[in-house]
Amino acid sequence: MGLLLTVLAPLSAVNAFMLRIGRGVGIVAIAFMVAAILIQVVARYLFNNALPWPDEAARFCMLWMTGLMAPTAFRRGGFVALDMISGFMSSRVAAVLSLVLLLISILILFVAVQIGFKEVTGFGGRFATASLYLPTFDGWFRVPRSWMMLSLFVGVVLLLVVNIELILRSLIQMMGGGDRLPDLDLPEDMQGAE
Amino acid sequence: MLIWFLPLFLLFLLIGLPVFFGLLAAPGLLLWMNGQEKDITLLYRNVYNGMDSFPLMAIPFFMLAGELMNKGGITIRLVQFSQALMGHLRGGLAQVNVLSSILFAGLSGSAVADTSALGSMLIPAMEKEGYTRRFAAAITAASSVIGPIIPPSGIMIIYAYVMGESVAALFLAGIVPGIMVGVGLMVMIRVTADRYDLPAAKKVEFDGVELGNLEKWVSFLLVRLNIGLLIWVIAPLPDTSGLMTWATFLGSVAVAHALMLALRTQVSAEFRTVCKRAIVPLQTPVLILGGILGGVFTPTEAAAVAVAYALFVAFFILRTMSLRDLPDILSRAGLTSAVVLLLVGAAMAFKTVVSLSYAPQILADYILTLSENPLILLFLINLLLFIVGMFLDAGPAIIILGPILAPIFTDLGVDSIHFAIIMSVNLTVGLATPPMGLVLFVAAAVSKEKVETIAKAILPFLAVEIAVIFLITYVPAISMTIPRLTGFAN
């Protein structure tokens, strides 16, 4: 158990740090989404100009918001699941089942990471977005589609890392070390709900 | 072999695998066993393409608008407004609870938000008035299901997206069923008043209710503009253009003003103040539905405008929020929507496998062996949905069952919008049904009452909601009239 705790402590700290950054970017992204759509409405009605970019820019932000914030929800137990059966089990059997579920999840995420990498670096990612441009010193740079596709890949990678942390926590809990687990960086209204 | 994805998925779900992973694991595993590894890549692509959608953006926006309104302190205003209208009746606060839920539903599409916002305010107040805590918690939970039925509604946006329906049509179709649930609950409160020994009717006093100067003028203008616009739209005025159009509109606003002046003498100054304080928050559903119906905004744009309006109200009119509150609100809205969006993406991948496996056709053949009468089949499907709703939240249930069940019933001649409403209302009521009803747990947390106790006390109210479900099912006009009148359905 000592080894598991030694591995878990830095992983937990790294996850907490990365997910905090993810939440920060997600907050900016959701604010930008609102701003982009409002700009679209205002431009259409006040300036009689149907701008092409706000739609795509807002979707870009939404995808990144999802990729960066969903892992936090997963870490906090926010993914919808039926936990009815575990309620009828002894705590030991429930812990084993919880570990099995995490192992199934990690398998899916592992496959998803492999596919995600191929998708981002593959043929589909080489296309450019329809209307997103970035200013550079050499003129306007058309944003590649892979930048958008990267959002889900990053999300899946973060979910995978969180899943590893949750597996370690589950193993330590099964070995009776639940009281030595590091905090999960829960918000105030979720403290104690773990 | 692919048809086995459904039982496999159910097995994953039952053992407690998160729905997101279950939606991918079951079809993925069978594709792999079938030697169709390349199609697993398709699953991943469909998750991405499923999330990359403009209409879906309405979900985070409506969640954000609801959070902003709630944090901005509109709940107390809606409760006081409901109290001014219904507080004087027998069991007044229980009636107020239901009316507040109907009003709150126009701002937030979430039953959980409704239960926690209204419950934390009304349950202690009801206890103080002599209601039992279990009754107060039960009526709060029962009335909160109106939230996702009356627009805006998160689950209807999800349904519309996954099934390719019009969000506006579903929003419009939900109005009457939502109000019917509310009215049904109010009638049940009145009928059971003696049994529960509800407090007698009494006059409601409002002390120290004030209105800011800016809010006074904003509410003054909004009321006249809204009523004026309504008169202008429904009055049989001759077709005009240019200046004459503006003149007829201003004439309608003048009529609205005269109407308000006439009403002014009929009510007390306190009553007027309480009503005025509710006008600014209640403008949100008017803005959303008016914008969509008038063809001014798409539902997503309407949701973004609702966010801007909520920000304006909270920062400049009510002045109840500071910039420091914003990150927390944005974070809450982002986290909740990220989970939903990921789930919708997985649902789109799942839907592909549903079509590849011919599951709807196979299930349809099986269902038709039970009966060929659509009325009996609708009864059976309501039973199935009700049982599913007892264990699963409305959103995931819609995501899973929509692609399987909807094609069967539309083939049987049930209108797709009508079926969407049956499904949405039924699964939403499931949020308040034991043993797994989410709002029961929220009501228990807010009231500090046991879930089992609330589950017992809620039964008469659930009976009303079940009756409404069957009315909606067998009288399509209840949900279809408004979409048809407005041209959003055939």
Chai-1 contact restraints between the chains, C-beta under 6 A:
chainA,res_idxA,chainB,res_idxB,connection_type,confidence,min_distance_angstrom,max_distance_angstrom,comment,restraint_id
A,R23,B,S331,contact,1.0,0.0,6.0,A-B,restraint_1
A,G26,B,G334,contact,1.0,0.0,6.0,A-B,restraint_2
A,I27,B,P327,contact,1.0,0.0,6.0,A-B,restraint_3
A,I27,B,L330,contact,1.0,0.0,6.0,A-B,restraint_4
A,I27,B,S331,contact,1.0,0.0,6.0,A-B,restraint_5
A,I30,B,P60,contact,1.0,0.0,6.0,A-B,restraint_6
A,I30,B,L330,contact,1.0,0.0,6.0,A-B,restraint_7
A,I30,B,G334,contact,1.0,0.0,6.0,A-B,restraint_8
A,V34,B,A304,contact,1.0,0.0,6.0,A-B,restraint_9
A,V34,B,V307,contact,1.0,0.0,6.0,A-B,restraint_10
A,I37,B,E301,contact,1.0,0.0,6.0,A-B,restraint_11
A,I37,B,A304,contact,1.0,0.0,6.0,A-B,restraint_12
A,L38,B,A304,contact,1.0,0.0,6.0,A-B,restraint_13
A,L38,B,A308,contact,1.0,0.0,6.0,A-B,restraint_14
A,V41,B,E301,contact,1.0,0.0,6.0,A-B,restraint_15
A,D55,B,F54,contact,1.0,0.0,6.0,A-B,restraint_16
A,R59,B,D52,contact,1.0,0.0,6.0,A-B,restraint_17
A,M62,B,M57,contact,1.0,0.0,6.0,A-B,restraint_18
A,M65,B,G334,contact,1.0,0.0,6.0,A-B,restraint_19
A,T66,B,M51,contact,1.0,0.0,6.0,A-B,restraint_20
A,T66,B,A338,contact,1.0,0.0,6.0,A-B,restraint_21
A,T66,B,L341,contact,1.0,0.0,6.0,A-B,restraint_22
A,T66,B,L342,contact,1.0,0.0,6.0,A-B,restraint_23
A,M69,B,G334,contact,1.0,0.0,6.0,A-B,restraint_24
A,M69,B,L335,contact,1.0,0.0,6.0,A-B,restraint_25
A,M69,B,A338,contact,1.0,0.0,6.0,A-B,restraint_26
A,A70,B,A338,contact,1.0,0.0,6.0,A-B,restraint_27
A,A70,B,L342,contact,1.0,0.0,6.0,A-B,restraint_28
A,A73,B,L335,contact,1.0,0.0,6.0,A-B,restraint_29
A,A73,B,A338,contact,1.0,0.0,6.0,A-B,restraint_30
A,A73,B,V339,contact,1.0,0.0,6.0,A-B,restraint_31
A,G78,B,V339,contact,1.0,0.0,6.0,A-B,restraint_32
A,F79,B,P18,contact,1.0,0.0,6.0,A-B,restraint_33
A,F79,B,F20,contact,1.0,0.0,6.0,A-B,restraint_34
A,V80,B,V19,contact,1.0,0.0,6.0,A-B,restraint_35
A,V80,B,D393,contact,1.0,0.0,6.0,A-B,restraint_36
A,V80,B,P396,contact,1.0,0.0,6.0,A-B,restraint_37
A,A81,B,G16,contact,1.0,0.0,6.0,A-B,restraint_38
A,A81,B,P18,contact,1.0,0.0,6.0,A-B,restraint_39
A,L82,B,L13,contact,1.0,0.0,6.0,A-B,restraint_40
A,L82,B,G16,contact,1.0,0.0,6.0,A-B,restraint_41
A,D83,B,G16,contact,1.0,0.0,6.0,A-B,restraint_42
A,I85,B,G16,contact,1.0,0.0,6.0,A-B,restraint_43
A,S86,B,G16,contact,1.0,0.0,6.0,A-B,restraint_44
A,L101,B,G16,contact,1.0,0.0,6.0,A-B,restraint_45
A,L101,B,L17,contact,1.0,0.0,6.0,A-B,restraint_46
A,I104,B,L17,contact,1.0,0.0,6.0,A-B,restraint_47
A,S105,B,F21,contact,1.0,0.0,6.0,A-B,restraint_48
A,I108,B,F21,contact,1.0,0.0,6.0,A-B,restraint_49
A,I108,B,L24,contact,1.0,0.0,6.0,A-B,restraint_50
A,I108,B,A25,contact,1.0,0.0,6.0,A-B,restraint_51
A,A112,B,Y44,contact,1.0,0.0,6.0,A-B,restraint_52
A,I115,B,T41,contact,1.0,0.0,6.0,A-B,restraint_53
A,I115,B,Y44,contact,1.0,0.0,6.0,A-B,restraint_54
A,L152,B,Y48,contact,1.0,0.0,6.0,A-B,restraint_55
